[in-house]
Amino acid sequence: MGLKDGALSAPDQQYLGQLIAQRTGLNQQDAVARVNQTFTAMQTKLKQAEVSAREAADKTRKASLYAALWLFISLLIGAFVASFAATFGGRQRDL
């Protein structure tokens, strides 16, 4: 929840610090400092992932825009060529 909210509450910091101090043998202050460092690193990675996702979405959006534009142009050219060929074929038939 702390990553979602953007901040880690003081009771959560103390609790995690106690767990780390018990399991690693560090003192309470060093354990809380390690929790804060890890939390900050995780927030930074989360922000980088969000930026990467936005960039990928923008690239995908631009690519689909270009694909739709060229598809429209090719269909328009195809319709023109079909119309021209039908007119030419009709004239050949009538002769």
DSSP file (Angstrom, degrees, kcal/mol; ACC not computed):
  #  RESIDUE AA STRUCTURE BP1 BP2  ACC     N-H-->O    O-->H-N    N-H-->O    O-->H-N    TCO  KAPPA ALPHA  PHI   PSI    X-CA   Y-CA   Z-CA
    1    1 A M     >        0   0    0      0, 0.0     4,-2.8     0, 0.0     5,-0.2   0.000 360.0 360.0 360.0 -31.0    0.0    0.0    0.0
    2    2 A G  H  >> +     0   0    0      1,-0.2     4,-2.0     2,-0.2     5,-0.8   0.890 360.0  49.1 -63.7 -38.9    2.9    2.3    0.7
    3    3 A L  H  45S+     0   0    0      2,-0.2    -1,-0.2     1,-0.2     5,-0.1   0.885 112.7  48.6 -66.3 -37.3    4.1    2.1   -3.0
    4    4 A K  H  45S+     0   0    0      1,-0.2    -2,-0.2     2,-0.1    -1,-0.2   0.915 117.0  41.0 -67.2 -43.1    0.5    2.9   -4.1
    5    5 A D  H  <5S-     0   0    0     -4,-2.8    -2,-0.2     2,-0.2    -1,-0.2   0.729 107.7-124.5 -78.9 -22.3    0.1    5.8   -1.7
    6    6 A G  T  <5S+     0   0    0     -4,-2.0     2,-0.3    -5,-0.2    -3,-0.2   0.429  81.7  71.1  93.7  -0.6    3.6    7.1   -2.3
    7    7 A A  S   <S-     0   0    0     -5,-0.8     2,-0.5    -6,-0.2    -2,-0.2  -0.998  70.9-133.9-148.5 147.1    4.7    7.1    1.3
    8    8 A L        -     0   0    0     -2,-0.3     5,-0.0    -3,-0.1    31,-0.0  -0.891  33.1-123.0-101.3 125.0    5.5    4.5    3.9
    9    9 A S     >  -     0   0    0     -2,-0.5     4,-2.3     1,-0.1     5,-0.2  -0.239  18.4-116.1 -68.2 156.2    3.8    5.1    7.3
   10   10 A A  H  > S+     0   0    0      1,-0.2     4,-2.6     2,-0.2     5,-0.2   0.896 114.5  51.9 -61.8 -43.3    5.9    5.5   10.4
   11   11 A P  H  > S+     0   0    0      0, 0.0     4,-2.5     0, 0.0    -1,-0.2   0.902 110.7  49.3 -62.0 -36.6    4.4    2.4   12.1
   12   12 A D  H  > S+     0   0    0      2,-0.2     4,-2.7     1,-0.2     5,-0.3   0.903 110.5  50.6 -66.0 -40.0    5.1    0.3    9.0
   13   13 A Q  H  X S+     0   0    0     -4,-2.3     4,-2.5     2,-0.2    -1,-0.2   0.926 112.4  46.6 -61.9 -44.4    8.7    1.6    9.0
   14   14 A Q  H  X S+     0   0    0     -4,-2.6     4,-2.4     2,-0.2    -2,-0.2   0.915 113.2  48.8 -64.8 -42.9    9.2    0.7   12.6
   15   15 A Y  H  X S+     0   0    0     -4,-2.5     4,-2.3     2,-0.2    -2,-0.2   0.944 114.3  44.5 -63.8 -48.0    7.6   -2.7   12.2
   16   16 A L  H  X S+     0   0    0     -4,-2.7     4,-2.5     1,-0.2     5,-0.2   0.887 112.1  54.0 -64.2 -37.6    9.8   -3.5    9.1
   17   17 A G  H  X S+     0   0    0     -4,-2.5     4,-2.5    -5,-0.3    -1,-0.2   0.901 108.2  49.7 -61.7 -40.5   12.8   -2.1   10.9
   18   18 A Q  H  X S+     0   0    0     -4,-2.4     4,-2.5     2,-0.2    -2,-0.2   0.919 110.9  49.3 -64.3 -43.6   12.2   -4.4   13.8
   19   19 A L  H  X S+     0   0    0     -4,-2.3     4,-2.1     1,-0.2    -2,-0.2   0.929 113.7  45.4 -61.2 -44.7   11.9   -7.4   11.6
   20   20 A I  H  X S+     0   0    0     -4,-2.5     4,-2.3     1,-0.2     6,-0.5   0.899 112.3  51.8 -67.2 -39.7   15.1   -6.6    9.7
   21   21 A A  H  X S+     0   0    0     -4,-2.5     4,-1.6    -5,-0.2    -1,-0.2   0.898 111.6  47.4 -63.5 -40.1   16.9   -5.9   13.0
   22   22 A Q  H  < S+     0   0    0     -4,-2.5    -2,-0.2     1,-0.2    -1,-0.2   0.899 118.2  39.5 -67.0 -40.5   15.8   -9.3   14.4
   23   23 A R  H  < S+     0   0    0     -4,-2.1    -2,-0.2    -5,-0.2    -1,-0.2   0.745 126.4  31.4 -85.4 -23.9   16.7  -11.3   11.4
   24   24 A T  H  < S-     0   0    0     -4,-2.3    -3,-0.2    -5,-0.2    -2,-0.2   0.636  97.9-120.9-110.5 -16.6   20.0   -9.6   10.4
   25   25 A G     <  +     0   0    0     -4,-1.6    -4,-0.2    -5,-0.4    -3,-0.1   0.551  64.2 139.3  86.3   6.4   21.4   -8.4   13.7
   26   26 A L        -     0   0    0     -6,-0.5    -1,-0.3     1,-0.1    -2,-0.1  -0.400  58.6-103.2 -75.4 160.0   21.5   -4.8   12.7
   27   27 A N     >  -     0   0    0      1,-0.1     4,-2.1    -3,-0.1     5,-0.2  -0.399  36.6-102.1 -78.3 167.9   20.5   -2.1   15.2
   28   28 A Q  H  > S+     0   0    0      1,-0.2     4,-2.4     2,-0.2     5,-0.2   0.871 118.4  50.7 -60.5 -42.4   17.0   -0.5   14.9
   29   29 A Q  H  > S+     0   0    0      1,-0.2     4,-2.3     2,-0.2    -1,-0.2   0.920 111.7  46.7 -66.1 -43.7   18.2    2.7   13.3
   30   30 A D  H  > S+     0   0    0      1,-0.2     4,-2.2     2,-0.2    -1,-0.2   0.881 112.3  51.5 -65.5 -36.4   20.3    1.0   10.6
   31   31 A A  H  X S+     0   0    0     -4,-2.1     4,-2.1     2,-0.2    -2,-0.2   0.918 110.5  47.1 -66.6 -42.9   17.4   -1.3    9.9
   32   32 A V  H  X S+     0   0    0     -4,-2.4     4,-2.4     2,-0.2    -2,-0.2   0.887 111.2  52.6 -65.2 -38.4   14.9    1.6    9.5
   33   33 A A  H  X S+     0   0    0     -4,-2.3     4,-2.4     1,-0.2    -2,-0.2   0.899 108.9  49.8 -62.7 -40.1   17.4    3.3    7.3
   34   34 A R  H  X S+     0   0    0     -4,-2.2     4,-2.5     2,-0.2    -2,-0.2   0.887 109.3  51.7 -66.2 -38.6   17.7    0.2    5.1
   35   35 A V  H  X S+     0   0    0     -4,-2.1     4,-2.6     2,-0.2    -2,-0.2   0.929 111.2  47.6 -61.2 -45.4   13.9    0.1    4.9
   36   36 A N  H  X S+     0   0    0     -4,-2.4     4,-2.4     2,-0.2    -2,-0.2   0.898 111.8  49.6 -64.6 -40.5   13.8    3.7    3.7
   37   37 A Q  H  X S+     0   0    0     -4,-2.4     4,-2.3     2,-0.2    -1,-0.2   0.926 113.1  46.5 -63.2 -44.5   16.5    3.1    1.2
   38   38 A T  H  X S+     0   0    0     -4,-2.5     4,-2.4     2,-0.2    -2,-0.2   0.902 112.2  50.6 -65.2 -41.1   14.8    0.1   -0.2
   39   39 A F  H  X S+     0   0    0     -4,-2.6     4,-2.2     2,-0.2    -1,-0.2   0.907 111.0  48.7 -63.7 -42.2   11.4    1.9   -0.3
   40   40 A T  H  X S+     0   0    0     -4,-2.4     4,-2.2     2,-0.2    -2,-0.2   0.903 111.2  50.1 -64.1 -41.5   13.0    4.8   -2.2
   41   41 A A  H  X S+     0   0    0     -4,-2.3     4,-2.2     1,-0.2    -2,-0.2   0.899 110.5  49.9 -64.0 -40.1   14.6    2.5   -4.7
   42   42 A M  H  X S+     0   0    0     -4,-2.4     4,-2.3     2,-0.2    -2,-0.2   0.891 109.6  51.0 -66.7 -38.9   11.3    0.7   -5.3
   43   43 A Q  H  X S+     0   0    0     -4,-2.2     4,-2.3     2,-0.2    -2,-0.2   0.909 109.8  50.6 -63.1 -41.1    9.5    4.0   -5.8
   44   44 A T  H  X S+     0   0    0     -4,-2.2     4,-2.2     1,-0.2    -2,-0.2   0.919 111.4  47.3 -62.9 -44.2   12.2    5.1   -8.3
   45   45 A K  H  X S+     0   0    0     -4,-2.2     4,-2.3     1,-0.2    -1,-0.2   0.875 110.7  52.8 -65.5 -37.1   11.8    1.8  -10.3
   46   46 A L  H  X S+     0   0    0     -4,-2.3     4,-2.1     2,-0.2    -2,-0.2   0.913 109.8  47.8 -64.9 -42.2    8.1    2.1  -10.2
   47   47 A K  H  X S+     0   0    0     -4,-2.3     4,-2.3     2,-0.2    -2,-0.2   0.895 111.3  51.1 -65.1 -39.7    8.2    5.6  -11.7
   48   48 A Q  H  X S+     0   0    0     -4,-2.2     4,-2.5     1,-0.2    -2,-0.2   0.895 109.2  50.9 -64.0 -39.2   10.7    4.4  -14.4
   49   49 A A  H  X S+     0   0    0     -4,-2.3     4,-2.4     2,-0.2    -2,-0.2   0.890 109.4  50.7 -65.4 -38.9    8.3    1.6  -15.3
   50   50 A E  H  X S+     0   0    0     -4,-2.1     4,-2.3     2,-0.2    -2,-0.2   0.911 111.1  48.1 -64.0 -42.0    5.4    4.0  -15.6
   51   51 A V  H  X S+     0   0    0     -4,-2.3     4,-2.5     2,-0.2    -2,-0.2   0.914 112.0  49.5 -64.7 -42.8    7.5    6.3  -17.9
   52   52 A S  H  X S+     0   0    0     -4,-2.5     4,-2.4     1,-0.2    -2,-0.2   0.897 110.5  50.4 -63.3 -40.0    8.5    3.3  -20.0
   53   53 A A  H  X S+     0   0    0     -4,-2.4     4,-2.3     2,-0.2    -1,-0.2   0.902 110.6  49.0 -65.4 -40.6    4.9    2.1  -20.3
   54   54 A R  H  X S+     0   0    0     -4,-2.3     4,-2.4     2,-0.2    -2,-0.2   0.913 111.4  49.5 -64.8 -41.8    3.8    5.6  -21.4
   55   55 A E  H  X S+     0   0    0     -4,-2.5     4,-2.4     1,-0.2    -2,-0.2   0.915 111.5  48.8 -63.5 -42.1    6.5    5.8  -24.0
   56   56 A A  H  X S+     0   0    0     -4,-2.4     4,-2.3     1,-0.2    -1,-0.2   0.894 110.9  50.7 -64.6 -39.0    5.6    2.4  -25.3
   57   57 A A  H  X S+     0   0    0     -4,-2.3     4,-2.5     2,-0.2    -2,-0.2   0.897 110.2  50.0 -65.3 -39.6    2.0    3.4  -25.5
   58   58 A D  H  X S+     0   0    0     -4,-2.4     4,-2.5     2,-0.2    -2,-0.2   0.917 111.0  48.6 -64.4 -42.8    2.9    6.5  -27.4
   59   59 A K  H  X S+     0   0    0     -4,-2.4     4,-2.4     1,-0.2    -2,-0.2   0.911 112.9  48.1 -63.0 -41.6    5.0    4.6  -29.9
   60   60 A T  H  X S+     0   0    0     -4,-2.3     4,-2.5     2,-0.2    -2,-0.2   0.907 110.8  50.9 -65.0 -41.9    2.2    2.1  -30.3
   61   61 A R  H  X S+     0   0    0     -4,-2.5     4,-2.0     1,-0.2    -2,-0.2   0.923 111.9  46.9 -61.8 -44.9   -0.4    4.8  -30.8
   62   62 A K  H  X S+     0   0    0     -4,-2.5     4,-2.4     1,-0.2    -2,-0.2   0.906 111.8  50.8 -64.7 -41.3    1.8    6.6  -33.4
   63   63 A A  H  X S+     0   0    0     -4,-2.4     4,-2.4     1,-0.2    -1,-0.2   0.908 111.0  47.8 -64.0 -41.3    2.4    3.3  -35.3
   64   64 A S  H  X S+     0   0    0     -4,-2.5     4,-2.4     2,-0.2    -1,-0.2   0.858 109.8  54.0 -68.8 -33.1   -1.3    2.5  -35.4
   65   65 A L  H  X S+     0   0    0     -4,-2.0     4,-2.2    -5,-0.2    -2,-0.2   0.941 111.3  44.4 -63.2 -47.6   -2.1    6.0  -36.6
   66   66 A Y  H  X S+     0   0    0     -4,-2.4     4,-2.6     2,-0.2     5,-0.2   0.897 113.0  51.6 -64.1 -40.2    0.4    5.6  -39.5
   67   67 A A  H  X S+     0   0    0     -4,-2.4     4,-2.2     1,-0.2    -1,-0.2   0.920 111.0  47.5 -63.6 -42.8   -0.9    2.1  -40.3
   68   68 A A  H  X S+     0   0    0     -4,-2.4     4,-2.2     2,-0.2    -1,-0.2   0.892 111.8  51.0 -65.2 -39.1   -4.5    3.4  -40.4
   69   69 A L  H  X S+     0   0    0     -4,-2.2     4,-2.3     2,-0.2    -2,-0.2   0.944 113.1  43.9 -63.4 -48.1   -3.5    6.3  -42.6
   70   70 A W  H  X S+     0   0    0     -4,-2.6     4,-2.5     1,-0.2    -1,-0.2   0.836 111.6  54.3 -69.1 -31.4   -1.7    4.1  -45.1
   71   71 A L  H  X S+     0   0    0     -4,-2.2     4,-2.3    -5,-0.2    -1,-0.2   0.918 109.4  48.1 -65.0 -43.0   -4.5    1.6  -45.1
   72   72 A F  H  X S+     0   0    0     -4,-2.2     4,-2.3     2,-0.2    -2,-0.2   0.922 112.5  48.4 -62.3 -44.7   -6.9    4.3  -46.0
   73   73 A I  H  X S+     0   0    0     -4,-2.3     4,-2.5     1,-0.2    -2,-0.2   0.914 111.8  49.0 -63.4 -43.0   -4.7    5.6  -48.8
   74   74 A S  H  X S+     0   0    0     -4,-2.5     4,-2.4     1,-0.2    -1,-0.2   0.893 111.8  48.9 -66.3 -38.1   -4.2    2.2  -50.2
   75   75 A L  H  X S+     0   0    0     -4,-2.3     4,-2.4     2,-0.2    -1,-0.2   0.887 111.0  50.7 -66.4 -37.8   -8.0    1.4  -50.1
   76   76 A L  H  X S+     0   0    0     -4,-2.3     4,-2.1     2,-0.2    -2,-0.2   0.921 111.9  46.4 -65.1 -43.7   -8.7    4.8  -51.8
   77   77 A I  H  X S+     0   0    0     -4,-2.5     4,-2.7     2,-0.2    -2,-0.2   0.907 111.8  52.3 -64.3 -41.3   -6.1    4.0  -54.6
   78   78 A G  H  X S+     0   0    0     -4,-2.4     4,-2.5     1,-0.2    -2,-0.2   0.897 109.0  49.7 -61.7 -40.7   -7.6    0.5  -55.0
   79   79 A A  H  X S+     0   0    0     -4,-2.4     4,-2.2     2,-0.2    -1,-0.2   0.899 111.8  48.9 -65.1 -40.0  -11.1    1.9  -55.4
   80   80 A F  H  X S+     0   0    0     -4,-2.1     4,-2.5     2,-0.2    -2,-0.2   0.930 112.4  47.1 -64.6 -45.5   -9.9    4.4  -58.0
   81   81 A V  H  X S+     0   0    0     -4,-2.7     4,-2.8     1,-0.2    -2,-0.2   0.900 112.2  50.4 -64.8 -40.7   -8.0    1.7  -59.9
   82   82 A A  H  X S+     0   0    0     -4,-2.5     4,-2.2     2,-0.2    -1,-0.2   0.905 111.6  48.2 -64.1 -40.8  -11.1   -0.6  -59.8
   83   83 A S  H  X S+     0   0    0     -4,-2.2     4,-2.3     2,-0.2    -2,-0.2   0.919 113.2  47.3 -64.9 -43.7  -13.3    2.1  -61.0
   84   84 A F  H  X S+     0   0    0     -4,-2.5     4,-2.7     1,-0.2    -2,-0.2   0.917 112.5  49.3 -63.5 -43.6  -10.9    3.0  -63.8
   85   85 A A  H  X S+     0   0    0     -4,-2.8     4,-2.7     1,-0.2    -1,-0.2   0.878 110.6  50.6 -65.6 -36.9  -10.6   -0.7  -64.8
   86   86 A A  H  X S+     0   0    0     -4,-2.2     4,-2.3     2,-0.2    -1,-0.2   0.914 112.0  47.2 -66.4 -41.8  -14.4   -1.1  -64.8
   87   87 A T  H  X S+     0   0    0     -4,-2.3     4,-2.0     2,-0.2    -2,-0.2   0.935 114.6  46.3 -64.3 -45.7  -14.8    1.9  -67.1
   88   88 A F  H  X S+     0   0    0     -4,-2.7     4,-2.1     1,-0.2    -2,-0.2   0.911 113.5  48.9 -63.3 -42.9  -12.1    0.8  -69.4
   89   89 A G  H  X S+     0   0    0     -4,-2.7     4,-2.2     1,-0.2    -1,-0.2   0.876 109.1  53.1 -65.6 -37.6  -13.5   -2.8  -69.5
   90   90 A G  H  X S+     0   0    0     -4,-2.3     4,-2.0     2,-0.2    -1,-0.2   0.894 109.6  48.0 -63.9 -40.5  -17.0   -1.5  -70.2
   91   91 A R  H  X S+     0   0    0     -4,-2.0     4,-1.3     2,-0.2    -1,-0.2   0.896 111.0  51.0 -67.6 -39.0  -15.8    0.5  -73.1
   92   92 A Q  H  < S+     0   0    0     -4,-2.1    -2,-0.2     1,-0.2    -1,-0.2   0.895 110.1  50.5 -65.1 -38.2  -13.8   -2.5  -74.5
   93   93 A R  H  < S+     0   0    0     -4,-2.2    -1,-0.2     1,-0.2    -2,-0.2   0.895 108.2  52.0 -65.7 -40.2  -16.9   -4.6  -74.2
   94   94 A D  H  <        0   0    0     -4,-2.0    -1,-0.2     1,-0.3    -2,-0.2   0.743 360.0 360.0 -71.1 -22.6  -19.1   -2.1  -76.1
   95   95 A L     <        0   0    0     -4,-1.3    -1,-0.3    -3,-0.2    -2,-0.2   0.489 360.0 360.0 -78.9 360.0  -16.7   -1.9  -79.0
